[in-house]
């Protein structure tokens, strides 16, 4: 038997053992999407920990204002660089006037209201609580789409019921933690409602425009009122007390959990499909909880764990659908584009 016959029999065609034709290690080709998805989980989970830590130096609104000032600049820089490289600058920055109200609504729900709920909620509750409650975006989306007349599978309603029951158990366990914690949980749930609304409003825009264009306009139209709300806190903030590492953390929050994470996310979706990829997002509250226990010594009692587990079970049931085939083509380099209901942080 010739060497090439042996290679073909082992699934290795025209390459050294352990490599594909293009020189990529076989194990990397097989596990690359999963590694990318786990990296995204780590990036998204870290946002709750890093943001909570930044609150030792920055007020929530001062941090949010600084972050979004940079995000607006960064989103337009990404759009302009990509458009010039592709020779599509004129079309990339142009949107239909009739779409501006939808862009405004997307910006207000997905950035103004969501970020206020995220920032102020996290200030008043734990990273795990915030991550778990914001993760309920898919079940809120089920309700919104049903209200708009879209047919909803029975399994999604079952998942919704289970997740809501888990959230009730989770919140009941926190009755003795004080009103501030409950307020933070309610704000986190409000953030989930805001982002679910954004997902519904934004769907037609993602079909009509590139991810970079849709993101730049939504970030700007949502960021302007957000900055107006944050301006007093930014003025009162002692920026001289913000050390170098805190600025690195702010830069991290602008770039990695949003643009880098979604580049990896969309790349993995193109190879594994949306349903397979979104299951990994269920790990975000779990990883956030582990990190919170390590960094902030967050306590986890049996009822809290039970409620959180029921919520995650409900989310898993709601997302239990047949896996569509991987996308034939996806723009994975655009950054900031969301091809499913996952939450930008």
C-alpha positions as a Markdown table, in Angstrom:
| # | Residue | x | y | z |
|---|---|---|---|---|
| 1 | Unk | 0.0 | 0.0 | 0.0 |
| 2 | Unk | 1.3 | 3.4 | -0.9 |
| 3 | Unk | 1.9 | 6.2 | 1.6 |
| 4 | Unk | -0.8 | 8.3 | 0.0 |
| 5 | Unk | -3.3 | 5.5 | 0.2 |
| 6 | Unk | -2.6 | 5.3 | 4.0 |
| 7 | Unk | -3.1 | 9.1 | 4.3 |
| 8 | Unk | -6.4 | 9.0 | 2.4 |
| 9 | Unk | -7.6 | 6.1 | 4.5 |
| 10 | Unk | -6.9 | 8.1 | 7.6 |
| 11 | Unk | -8.8 | 11.2 | 6.2 |
| 12 | Unk | -5.5 | 13.0 | 5.4 |
| 13 | Unk | -5.3 | 14.0 | 1.8 |
| 14 | Unk | -2.1 | 15.2 | 0.3 |
| 15 | Unk | -0.6 | 16.5 | 3.6 |
| 16 | Unk | 1.6 | 15.3 | 6.4 |
| 17 | Unk | -0.2 | 13.5 | 9.2 |
| 18 | Unk | -2.0 | 15.9 | 11.5 |
| 19 | Unk | -2.4 | 18.6 | 8.8 |
| 20 | Unk | -4.9 | 19.5 | 6.1 |
| 21 | Unk | -4.0 | 20.5 | 2.6 |
| 22 | Unk | -3.8 | 24.2 | 3.6 |
| 23 | Unk | -1.3 | 23.4 | 6.3 |
| 24 | Unk | -3.7 | 24.0 | 9.2 |
| 25 | Unk | -3.3 | 21.4 | 11.9 |
| 26 | Unk | -6.2 | 18.9 | 11.8 |
| 27 | Unk | -7.0 | 19.3 | 15.5 |
| 28 | Unk | -7.2 | 23.1 | 15.0 |
| 29 | Unk | -9.5 | 22.7 | 12.0 |
| 30 | Unk | -11.7 | 20.3 | 14.1 |
| 31 | Unk | -11.8 | 22.3 | 17.3 |
| 32 | Unk | -11.2 | 25.9 | 16.1 |
| 33 | Unk | -14.8 | 27.0 | 16.2 |
| 34 | Unk | -15.3 | 25.5 | 19.7 |
| 35 | Unk | -12.1 | 27.3 | 20.9 |
| 36 | Unk | -13.3 | 30.5 | 19.4 |
| 37 | Unk | -16.7 | 30.2 | 21.1 |
| 38 | Unk | -15.2 | 29.4 | 24.4 |
| 39 | Unk | -13.0 | 32.5 | 24.0 |
| 40 | Unk | -16.1 | 34.5 | 23.4 |
| 41 | Unk | -17.7 | 33.1 | 26.5 |
| 42 | Unk | -14.7 | 34.2 | 28.5 |
| 43 | Unk | -14.7 | 37.7 | 27.0 |
| 44 | Unk | -18.4 | 38.2 | 27.6 |
| 45 | Unk | -18.3 | 36.8 | 31.1 |
| 46 | Unk | -15.3 | 39.0 | 32.0 |
| 47 | Unk | -17.3 | 42.2 | 31.2 |
| 48 | Unk | -19.4 | 41.7 | 34.4 |
| 49 | Unk | -16.3 | 41.3 | 36.5 |
| 50 | Unk | -14.2 | 44.0 | 34.9 |
| 51 | Unk | -17.1 | 46.5 | 35.0 |
| 52 | Unk | -17.8 | 45.8 | 38.6 |
| 53 | Unk | -14.2 | 46.2 | 39.5 |
| 54 | Unk | -14.1 | 49.6 | 37.7 |
| 55 | Unk | -16.9 | 50.8 | 39.9 |
| 56 | Unk | -14.3 | 51.1 | 42.7 |
| 57 | Unk | -12.9 | 54.1 | 40.9 |
| 58 | Unk | -15.5 | 55.2 | 38.4 |
| 59 | Unk | -19.2 | 55.9 | 39.0 |
| 60 | Unk | -21.4 | 53.7 | 36.7 |
| 61 | Unk | -22.6 | 56.6 | 34.5 |
| 62 | Unk | -19.1 | 58.1 | 34.2 |
| 63 | Unk | -17.7 | 54.7 | 33.1 |
| 64 | Unk | -20.6 | 54.2 | 30.6 |
| 65 | Unk | -20.1 | 57.7 | 29.2 |
| 66 | Unk | -16.3 | 57.2 | 28.8 |
| 67 | Unk | -16.9 | 53.8 | 27.2 |
| 68 | Unk | -19.4 | 55.1 | 24.7 |
| 69 | Unk | -17.5 | 58.1 | 23.8 |
| 70 | Unk | -14.7 | 55.7 | 22.7 |
| 71 | Unk | -17.2 | 53.3 | 21.1 |
| 72 | Unk | -18.7 | 55.9 | 18.8 |
| 73 | Unk | -15.3 | 56.9 | 17.6 |
| 74 | Unk | -14.2 | 53.3 | 17.2 |
| 75 | Unk | -17.3 | 52.1 | 15.4 |
| 76 | Unk | -17.0 | 54.8 | 12.8 |
| 77 | Unk | -13.2 | 54.2 | 12.4 |
| 78 | Unk | -14.0 | 50.5 | 11.8 |
| 79 | Unk | -16.6 | 51.4 | 9.2 |
| 80 | Unk | -14.4 | 53.9 | 7.4 |
| 81 | Unk | -11.3 | 51.8 | 7.3 |
| 82 | Unk | -13.3 | 48.8 | 5.9 |
| 83 | Unk | -15.2 | 50.9 | 3.4 |
| 84 | Unk | -12.0 | 52.5 | 2.0 |
| 85 | Unk | -10.2 | 49.2 | 1.8 |
| 86 | Unk | -13.1 | 47.8 | -0.2 |
| 87 | Unk | -13.7 | 50.9 | -2.2 |
| 88 | Unk | -17.3 | 51.2 | -1.0 |
| 89 | Unk | -17.0 | 54.3 | 1.2 |
| 90 | Unk | -20.0 | 56.2 | -0.4 |
| 91 | Unk | -22.4 | 53.3 | 0.0 |
| 92 | Unk | -21.2 | 52.2 | 3.4 |
| 93 | Unk | -21.9 | 55.6 | 5.1 |
| 94 | Unk | -25.3 | 56.1 | 3.3 |
| 95 | Unk | -28.5 | 54.9 | 4.7 |
| 96 | Unk | -32.1 | 55.5 | 3.6 |
| 97 | Unk | -33.9 | 58.4 | 5.3 |
| 98 | Unk | -36.9 | 56.2 | 5.9 |
| 99 | Unk | -34.7 | 53.8 | 7.9 |
| 100 | Unk | -33.5 | 56.5 | 10.3 |
| 101 | Unk | -36.5 | 56.2 | 12.7 |
| 102 | Unk | -35.7 | 52.5 | 13.0 |
| 103 | Unk | -32.0 | 53.1 | 13.5 |
| 104 | Unk | -33.0 | 55.6 | 16.3 |
| 105 | Unk | -35.3 | 53.1 | 18.0 |
| 106 | Unk | -32.6 | 50.4 | 17.7 |
| 107 | Unk | -30.0 | 52.8 | 19.2 |
| 108 | Unk | -32.3 | 53.8 | 22.1 |
| 109 | Unk | -33.3 | 50.3 | 23.0 |
| 110 | Unk | -30.0 | 48.5 | 22.3 |
| 111 | Unk | -27.6 | 51.1 | 23.6 |
| 112 | Unk | -29.3 | 53.8 | 25.6 |
| 113 | Unk | -31.7 | 51.7 | 27.7 |
| 114 | Unk | -29.8 | 48.5 | 27.6 |
| 115 | Unk | -26.6 | 50.1 | 28.8 |
| 116 | Unk | -28.3 | 52.0 | 31.5 |
| 117 | Unk | -29.9 | 48.8 | 32.8 |
| 118 | Unk | -26.7 | 46.9 | 32.5 |
| 119 | Unk | -24.5 | 49.6 | 34.2 |
| 120 | Unk | -26.9 | 50.7 | 37.0 |
| 121 | Unk | -28.1 | 47.1 | 37.6 |
| 122 | Unk | -24.6 | 45.7 | 37.9 |
| 123 | Unk | -23.8 | 48.5 | 40.4 |
| 124 | Unk | -26.6 | 47.3 | 42.7 |
| 125 | Unk | -26.3 | 43.5 | 42.3 |
| 126 | Unk | -23.7 | 40.8 | 41.8 |
| 127 | Unk | -22.0 | 39.9 | 38.5 |
| 128 | Unk | -23.6 | 36.5 | 38.5 |
| 129 | Unk | -27.1 | 37.9 | 39.1 |
| 130 | Unk | -26.6 | 40.5 | 36.4 |
| 131 | Unk | -25.3 | 37.9 | 33.9 |
| 132 | Unk | -28.1 | 35.4 | 34.6 |
| 133 | Unk | -30.9 | 37.8 | 34.3 |
| 134 | Unk | -29.6 | 39.6 | 31.2 |
| 135 | Unk | -29.2 | 36.1 | 29.7 |
| 136 | Unk | -33.0 | 35.9 | 29.6 |
| 137 | Unk | -33.1 | 38.0 | 26.4 |
| 138 | Unk | -34.1 | 34.9 | 24.2 |
| 139 | Unk | -37.2 | 34.2 | 26.3 |
| 140 | Unk | -38.2 | 37.8 | 26.3 |
| 141 | Unk | -37.8 | 37.8 | 22.5 |
| 142 | Unk | -40.2 | 34.9 | 22.3 |
| 143 | Unk | -42.9 | 37.0 | 23.9 |
| 144 | Unk | -42.2 | 40.0 | 21.7 |
| 145 | Unk | -42.3 | 38.0 | 18.5 |
| 146 | Unk | -45.5 | 36.3 | 19.6 |
| 147 | Unk | -47.1 | 39.7 | 20.3 |
| 148 | Unk | -46.1 | 40.7 | 16.8 |
| 149 | Unk | -47.9 | 37.7 | 15.4 |
| 150 | Unk | -44.9 | 35.5 | 14.6 |
| 151 | Unk | -45.6 | 31.8 | 15.1 |
| 152 | Unk | -43.7 | 30.5 | 18.1 |
| 153 | Unk | -42.9 | 26.8 | 18.6 |
| 154 | Unk | -44.3 | 25.1 | 21.6 |
| 155 | Unk | -40.9 | 24.2 | 22.9 |
| 156 | Unk | -40.0 | 27.9 | 23.1 |
| 157 | Unk | -43.1 | 28.5 | 25.4 |
| 158 | Unk | -42.1 | 25.6 | 27.6 |
| 159 | Unk | -38.6 | 27.1 | 27.9 |
| 160 | Unk | -40.0 | 30.5 | 28.7 |
| 161 | Unk | -42.2 | 29.0 | 31.5 |
| 162 | Unk | -39.2 | 27.1 | 33.0 |
| 163 | Unk | -36.9 | 30.2 | 32.8 |
| 164 | Unk | -39.5 | 32.5 | 34.5 |
| 165 | Unk | -40.1 | 29.9 | 37.2 |
| 166 | Unk | -36.3 | 29.8 | 37.8 |
| 167 | Unk | -36.1 | 33.6 | 37.9 |
| 168 | Unk | -38.8 | 33.7 | 40.5 |
| 169 | Unk | -37.0 | 31.1 | 42.7 |
| 170 | Unk | -33.7 | 33.1 | 42.2 |
| 171 | Unk | -35.3 | 36.4 | 43.2 |
| 172 | Unk | -37.2 | 35.0 | 46.2 |
| 173 | Unk | -33.9 | 33.7 | 47.6 |
| 174 | Unk | -32.6 | 37.3 | 47.5 |
| 175 | Unk | -35.4 | 38.9 | 49.5 |
| 176 | Unk | -33.1 | 39.2 | 52.6 |
| 177 | Unk | -30.3 | 40.9 | 50.7 |
| 178 | Unk | -31.8 | 44.3 | 50.9 |
| 179 | Unk | -33.8 | 46.5 | 48.5 |
| 180 | Unk | -30.7 | 47.7 | 46.6 |
| 181 | Unk | -29.9 | 44.2 | 45.4 |
| 182 | Unk | -33.5 | 43.6 | 44.2 |
| 183 | Unk | -33.4 | 47.0 | 42.4 |
| 184 | Unk | -30.2 | 45.9 | 40.6 |
| 185 | Unk | -32.0 | 42.6 | 39.6 |
| 186 | Unk | -35.0 | 44.5 | 38.2 |
| 187 | Unk | -32.7 | 46.9 | 36.3 |
| 188 | Unk | -30.9 | 43.8 | 34.8 |
| 189 | Unk | -34.2 | 42.3 | 33.8 |
| 190 | Unk | -35.1 | 45.7 | 32.2 |
| 191 | Unk | -31.8 | 45.5 | 30.3 |
| 192 | Unk | -32.9 | 42.1 | 29.0 |
| 193 | Unk | -36.2 | 43.5 | 27.8 |
| 194 | Unk | -34.5 | 46.5 | 26.2 |
| 195 | Unk | -32.1 | 44.3 | 24.3 |
| 196 | Unk | -34.8 | 41.9 | 23.2 |
| 197 | Unk | -36.7 | 44.8 | 21.8 |
| 198 | Unk | -33.5 | 45.9 | 20.0 |
| 199 | Unk | -33.1 | 42.5 | 18.5 |
| 200 | Unk | -36.6 | 42.6 | 17.0 |
| 201 | Unk | -36.3 | 46.2 | 15.8 |
| 202 | Unk | -32.8 | 45.6 | 14.4 |
| 203 | Unk | -33.6 | 42.6 | 12.2 |
| 204 | Unk | -34.6 | 44.4 | 9.1 |
| 205 | Unk | -31.5 | 46.7 | 9.4 |
| 206 | Unk | -29.1 | 43.8 | 9.6 |
| 207 | Unk | -30.5 | 42.5 | 6.3 |
| 208 | Unk | -30.3 | 45.8 | 4.5 |
| 209 | Unk | -26.9 | 47.0 | 5.7 |
| 210 | Unk | -23.5 | 45.7 | 6.6 |
| 211 | Unk | -22.8 | 44.9 | 10.3 |
| 212 | Unk | -20.3 | 47.8 | 10.4 |
| 213 | Unk | -22.8 | 50.3 | 9.0 |
| 214 | Unk | -25.7 | 49.1 | 11.2 |
| 215 | Unk | -23.5 | 49.2 | 14.3 |
| 216 | Unk | -22.0 | 52.6 | 13.6 |
| 217 | Unk | -25.4 | 54.3 | 13.2 |
| 218 | Unk | -27.1 | 52.5 | 16.1 |
| 219 | Unk | -24.2 | 53.1 | 18.4 |
| 220 | Unk | -24.2 | 56.8 | 17.5 |
| 221 | Unk | -28.0 | 57.4 | 17.7 |
| 222 | Unk | -28.2 | 55.5 | 20.9 |
| 223 | Unk | -24.9 | 56.9 | 22.3 |
| 224 | Unk | -25.9 | 60.6 | 22.0 |
| 225 | Unk | -28.8 | 60.4 | 24.4 |
| 226 | Unk | -26.8 | 58.1 | 26.6 |
| 227 | Unk | -23.9 | 60.6 | 26.7 |
| 228 | Unk | -26.4 | 63.4 | 27.6 |
| 229 | Unk | -27.5 | 61.3 | 30.6 |
| 230 | Unk | -24.0 | 60.5 | 31.6 |
| 231 | Unk | -22.6 | 64.0 | 31.2 |
| 232 | Unk | -23.2 | 65.2 | 34.7 |
| 233 | Unk | -21.5 | 62.1 | 36.2 |
| 234 | Unk | -18.6 | 62.5 | 33.8 |
| 235 | Unk | -18.2 | 66.1 | 34.8 |
| 236 | Unk | -18.1 | 65.2 | 38.5 |
| 237 | Unk | -15.8 | 62.2 | 38.1 |
| 238 | Unk | -12.3 | 62.6 | 39.4 |
| 239 | Unk | -10.5 | 61.4 | 36.2 |
| 240 | Unk | -7.1 | 62.0 | 37.8 |
| 241 | Unk | -7.8 | 59.1 | 40.1 |
| 242 | Unk | -8.2 | 56.8 | 37.2 |
| 243 | Unk | -4.9 | 54.9 | 36.8 |
| 244 | Unk | -3.3 | 53.4 | 33.7 |
| 245 | Unk | -4.7 | 49.9 | 34.3 |
| 246 | Unk | -8.2 | 51.3 | 34.6 |
| 247 | Unk | -7.9 | 53.0 | 31.3 |
| 248 | Unk | -6.6 | 49.7 | 29.8 |
| 249 | Unk | -9.7 | 48.1 | 31.3 |
| 250 | Unk | -12.0 | 50.7 | 29.7 |
| 251 | Unk | -10.2 | 50.1 | 26.3 |
| 252 | Unk | -10.7 | 46.4 | 26.8 |
| 253 | Unk | -14.4 | 46.9 | 27.3 |
| 254 | Unk | -14.6 | 49.0 | 24.1 |
| 255 | Unk | -12.8 | 46.6 | 21.8 |
| 256 | Unk | -12.7 | 43.0 | 23.0 |
| 257 | Unk | -16.1 | 42.0 | 24.3 |
| 258 | Unk | -17.8 | 43.8 | 21.4 |
| 259 | Unk | -15.8 | 43.8 | 18.2 |
| 260 | Unk | -13.3 | 41.0 | 18.7 |
| 261 | Unk | -15.9 | 38.7 | 20.4 |
| 262 | Unk | -18.4 | 39.1 | 17.6 |
| 263 | Unk | -15.7 | 38.5 | 14.9 |
| 264 | Unk | -15.0 | 35.2 | 16.6 |
| 265 | Unk | -18.7 | 34.5 | 17.2 |
| 266 | Unk | -19.7 | 35.1 | 13.5 |
| 267 | Unk | -16.7 | 33.1 | 12.3 |
| 268 | Unk | -17.8 | 30.1 | 14.5 |
| 269 | Unk | -21.4 | 30.5 | 13.4 |
| 270 | Unk | -20.3 | 30.2 | 9.7 |
| 271 | Unk | -18.8 | 26.8 | 10.5 |
| 272 | Unk | -21.1 | 25.3 | 13.2 |
| 273 | Unk | -24.4 | 27.0 | 12.6 |
| 274 | Unk | -26.4 | 29.5 | 14.8 |
| 275 | Unk | -28.1 | 26.9 | 17.0 |
| 276 | Unk | -24.8 | 25.1 | 17.9 |
| 277 | Unk | -23.0 | 28.4 | 18.6 |
| 278 | Unk | -25.7 | 30.0 | 20.7 |
| 279 | Unk | -25.7 | 27.0 | 23.2 |
| 280 | Unk | -22.3 | 28.2 | 24.2 |
| 281 | Unk | -23.8 | 31.6 | 25.4 |
| 282 | Unk | -25.5 | 29.7 | 28.2 |
| 283 | Unk | -22.1 | 29.3 | 29.7 |
| 284 | Unk | -21.7 | 33.1 | 30.2 |
| 285 | Unk | -23.6 | 33.3 | 33.5 |
| 286 | Unk | -21.8 | 30.1 | 34.7 |
| 287 | Unk | -18.4 | 31.5 | 34.0 |
| 288 | Unk | -19.4 | 34.9 | 35.4 |
| 289 | Unk | -20.5 | 33.2 | 38.6 |
| 290 | Unk | -17.2 | 31.3 | 38.9 |
| 291 | Unk | -15.2 | 34.5 | 38.3 |
| 292 | Unk | -17.3 | 36.4 | 40.7 |
| 293 | Unk | -16.8 | 33.8 | 43.4 |
| 294 | Unk | -13.0 | 34.0 | 42.9 |
| 295 | Unk | -12.7 | 37.8 | 42.5 |
| 296 | Unk | -15.5 | 39.1 | 44.8 |
| 297 | Unk | -16.1 | 36.1 | 47.0 |
| 298 | Unk | -19.7 | 35.9 | 45.9 |
| 299 | Unk | -21.7 | 33.4 | 48.0 |
| 300 | Unk | -23.8 | 30.7 | 46.4 |
| 301 | Unk | -26.5 | 29.1 | 48.5 |
| 302 | Unk | -28.6 | 26.1 | 47.5 |
| 303 | Unk | -31.7 | 28.1 | 46.6 |
| 304 | Unk | -29.7 | 30.6 | 44.5 |
| 305 | Unk | -28.0 | 27.7 | 42.7 |
| 306 | Unk | -31.3 | 26.0 | 42.1 |
| 307 | Unk | -33.0 | 29.1 | 40.7 |
| 308 | Unk | -30.0 | 29.8 | 38.5 |
| 309 | Unk | -30.0 | 26.2 | 37.3 |
| 310 | Unk | -33.7 | 26.3 | 36.4 |
| 311 | Unk | -33.2 | 29.5 | 34.5 |
| 312 | Unk | -30.4 | 28.0 | 32.4 |
| 313 | Unk | -32.5 | 24.9 | 31.9 |
| 314 | Unk | -35.3 | 27.0 | 30.5 |
| 315 | Unk | -33.0 | 28.9 | 28.2 |
| 316 | Unk | -31.6 | 25.6 | 26.9 |
| 317 | Unk | -35.1 | 24.3 | 26.3 |
| 318 | Unk | -36.1 | 27.5 | 24.5 |
| 319 | Unk | -33.1 | 27.3 | 22.2 |
| 320 | Unk | -33.6 | 23.5 | 21.5 |
| 321 | Unk | -34.4 | 23.6 | 17.8 |
| 322 | Unk | -32.9 | 21.7 | 14.9 |
| 323 | Unk | -29.5 | 23.0 | 13.9 |
| 324 | Unk | -29.6 | 24.8 | 10.6 |
| 325 | Unk | -26.7 | 24.2 | 8.3 |
| 326 | Unk | -23.6 | 26.4 | 8.7 |
| 327 | Unk | -23.8 | 29.6 | 6.7 |
| 328 | Unk | -22.2 | 29.4 | 3.3 |
| 329 | Unk | -20.8 | 32.9 | 3.5 |
| 330 | Unk | -20.6 | 35.3 | 6.5 |
| 331 | Unk | -18.7 | 38.6 | 6.8 |
| 332 | Unk | -16.7 | 37.6 | 9.8 |
| 333 | Unk | -14.3 | 40.6 | 9.7 |
| 334 | Unk | -16.8 | 43.3 | 10.0 |
| 335 | Unk | -16.9 | 43.4 | 13.8 |
| 336 | Unk | -19.9 | 44.3 | 15.9 |
| 337 | Unk | -22.4 | 42.4 | 13.7 |
| 338 | Unk | -24.8 | 40.2 | 15.5 |
| 339 | Unk | -26.3 | 37.3 | 13.6 |
| 340 | Unk | -28.5 | 36.0 | 16.5 |
| 341 | Unk | -30.1 | 37.1 | 19.7 |
| 342 | Unk | -26.9 | 37.1 | 21.8 |
| 343 | Unk | -26.3 | 40.2 | 23.9 |
| 344 | Unk | -23.6 | 42.7 | 23.2 |
| 345 | Unk | -22.0 | 43.7 | 26.5 |
